[in-house]
Amino acid sequence: MLAAFLVRGSWGPDGKRREWRWLLLFSIAGAIGGHFAYACPEGLSATCRSNEWHLRLPLHHYVHVFSGIIEFAAMSIAVYLAWKRTREHTDWVARCVKGVALAMVIGYPLLGIAYLTDRLGSFVEPIFFVAFSVMVAVELLEPRRRPATEDLATS
């Protein structure tokens, strides 16, 4: 993903995309998290969750957790910046970004409840994985120039 973002570059139809650096951070954090796996299924095991909170698990578990936090934060900032950049537009990119932002606005309170209650986290997190995947695809496929039909509509 990092290579794809680097090859695609930061330029979009309106100049540099401010969210691009956050997407780079997201991809780096994802690579780190993928290298350092969970020690146990903390979302499914009360014992694992207890061991996690009492810092009884191997370091690689906490590296994975920390990289996940960085991933969520970086992508959330990237979505916000992309939403700000595209909110005046009506093309497919703007609609997709708005959809991802809406999914995250709905998903974050559910994620908070899941973590506070230690329930349903395995049902809520996939909402974010799908939203993040859509955002990555949108950012990689966004044209460098706006279609002529939208240029005329915004004039």
Rosetta blueprint (number, residue, H / E / L):
1 M L
2 L H
3 A H
4 A H
5 F H
6 L H
7 V H
8 R H
9 G L
10 S L
11 W E
12 G E
13 P L
14 D L
15 G E
16 K E
17 R L
18 R L
19 E L
20 W H
21 R H
22 W H
23 L H
24 L H
25 L H
26 F H
27 S H
28 I H
29 A H
30 G H
31 A H
32 I H
33 G H
34 G H
35 H H
36 F L
37 A L
38 Y L
39 A L
40 C L
41 P L
42 E L
43 G L
44 L L
45 S L
46 A H
47 T H
48 C H
49 R H
50 S H
51 N H
52 E H
53 W H
54 H L
55 L L
56 R L
57 L L
58 P L
59 L H
60 H H
61 H H
62 Y H
63 V H
64 H H
65 V H
66 F H
67 S H
68 G H
69 I H
70 I H
71 E H
72 F H
73 A H
74 A H
75 M H
76 S H
77 I H
78 A H
79 V H
80 Y H
81 L H
82 A H
83 W H
84 K H
85 R H
86 T H
87 R L
88 E L
89 H L
90 T L
91 D L
92 W H
93 V H
94 A H
95 R H
96 C H
97 V H
98 K H
99 G H
100 V H
101 A H
102 L H
103 A H
104 M H
105 V H
106 I H
107 G H
108 Y H
109 P H
110 L H
111 L H
112 G H
113 I H
114 A H
115 Y H
116 L H
117 T H
118 D L
119 R L
120 L L
121 G H
122 S H
123 F H
124 V H
125 E H
126 P H
127 I H
128 F H
129 F H
130 V H
131 A H
132 F H
133 S H
134 V H
135 M H
136 V H
137 A H
138 V H
139 E H
140 L H
141 L H
142 E L
143 P L
144 R L
145 R L
146 R L
147 P L
148 A H
149 T H
150 E H
151 D H
152 L H
153 A H
154 T H
155 S L
